């Protein structure tokens, strides 16, 4: 590690508070999608992570099998997702975003990007530069937090694409 040591607890507390407030700030933007937060999040996994089994989706969303079933049922009823038989296991299904679901999710992501860009524009150039430099280490921190609890097996990993 280069530079001075940091107070991990203090930094963690600040990051936690900032993350909570950022997510709260996104609620109004996300409501424009017409989906609940849980449905939008699951759709995001399907659009930006690709098709997956119900159990993979439940793990990605950190919910139970019955909960993910209700979420996927709703997404399918709305025409945003579809199920198809798993190619190797007839007891499993693969969930995929439909073109309508992908369009909705990409529009929701674009609204988020615009909301964040507008908020960034209110900051000083120095603050903007600091945030820009911090985005890569913050992504690594997020990856470290999520990989501790849900490292997929090689067979499950498939062709993962990064979520926004």
NUNUGU-994662 format. One record per residue (C-alpha): z, y, x. Coordinates in pm, whole numbers, plus 50000, padded with zeros to 5 digits. Each point is the difference from the previous one (the first is absolute). Layout:
<nodes>
ZYX;...
</nodes>
This chain:
<nodes>
500005000050000;499075034150138;501905032249940;503565004149886;501804973849796;500345008949634;502844995249755;498454971149805;502335003649704;499325037449962;496234995250030;500164971149753;501915021649751;497455028450029;497044976349969;501584983149698;500555033249827;496475012050081;498464967449875;501895002049671;498965036149945;496374993050094;499854971549750;501615021449731;497425026750075;497214974849939;501224989349655;498125026749803;496854992950199;500344962649946;500605004149625;496455013549972;498744964550063;501394988949664;501744970050159;503684993850058;501195002250361;500284961950019;496464994549870;498555026650227;501784985350300;498754964749928;496485013149945;500255017850335;500784966850170;496934984449839;497655029050077;501095007850354;501294965650101;497434978649822;500274970749762;503174979350020;501944973049824;502735008449752;502694989650249;498495021950273;499875029349761;503594994049890;501124999550365;498035031550081;501615017849706;503424983950058;500294988149641;500584966649828;497244977049876;500665008749632;499885037250080;496694997950188;498594978649719;500795027749749;498495026550230;496814979850059;499734991349629;500055037249920;497485008650275;497684972749869;500375011649639;499105035350109;496974987450190;501325010150343;500484964950141;498724965049946;501174964950080;497894971850137;500874964850111;501134996550361;497214983450202;502344974950169;502844994849754;499354994749630;503635008749915;499595035350134;497965030449901;498625028750202;500405035149860;497295025550073;499555036449909;497065005849768;497505028050068;501815020649734;503344993250169;498595008950339;498575032649865;503315008949836;501974992350318;497625019150227;500215030149766;503814997649999;500044998050381;497695030350023;502365019849775;502904990350226;498105010750311;499145033349836;503625005649894;501264992750351;497295021450162;500915029249772;503694996650093;499104997650371;498005032249967;503215018349904;501614991250335;499645017750330;497324987950239;502784987850229;501564979049723;496554986749905;499394989350361;503414983250025;499354980649679;496514990250120;501444986850328;502744981349814;497674982149757;499144971350239;503614992950106;501055002249633;497344973949913;501394977550277;503525005149860;498804990949650;498244969350137;503174989650184;502065003449682;497584980249784;499234973150256;503694991050039;500204987849643;496514988049911;498014986750292;497154980249838;498984966750139;496644998050174;498474983149695;501325027249770;499015029350217;496274997049937;498165032850041;502715026149962;498935036049972;502405028850040;501475016249691;500125037749983;
</nodes>
